[in-house]
Amino acid sequence: MSAVTNTFENVKAIILSAHKNTTSKEKVNFYSSWAENYDQDVAVLDYRAPSLAADCISAHVSCEHEAAVVLDVACGTGLVARQMKKHGFEHFVGIDGSEAMLEVAKQSELYQDLKQCMLGEEPLPVHWGFYEVVVIVGALSDGQVPVGVVRDLCRATKPGGYICMTTRGNLDNLEYKSSLECELRQMEAEGLWTCAQVTEVKEWERAVSEQEDGYISGVVYLYKKL
């Protein structure tokens, strides 16, 4: 990809164009068309969520990292797996709605298995209660994956395992973030999991909306399944 096209203004235009996609098929088509340049483009945004999530998981997971099986939900091109690999994790199963994104992830050779699934519309194609770590980065936001998906993330996790989730704190996502946090607390009240850590990050990624400048904030949530 040339430096001319890989500019902040160009990436901003790409992301804002995604807001025009309303149906699931349109959203998947958008990400499929973006797959080839996705990694370079989000680097322009100084997108820190994958490394922040990986750092949080590594600090809390006490089992041998190289033995843990990680379910990477909405794995995209594999950015989270790359960051977790740096912490010694080696076994990854990836799920994403876009076949093109999965093809890029496959080329990373980090995943033992990759599966296509429309999150929120189909059940996760996994064994329940199997994974030491379940992670979803970037997809829990307005217009993407519905809040209710977090219950399946919990179901997929072994008792004593960890679920790591992230969301953005930009203006357009505040209502979704509030609903997400309500669901997380409700599941804790139901005895499904307990909160291990919540990390608020001011400089999450560069802002792309016309209403915000500089950086937007974000949050990393880590829960332990009971």
Order of alpha helices (4+ residues) and beta strands (2+ residues): alpha-alpha-alpha-alpha-beta-alpha-beta-alpha-beta-beta-alpha-beta-alpha-beta-beta
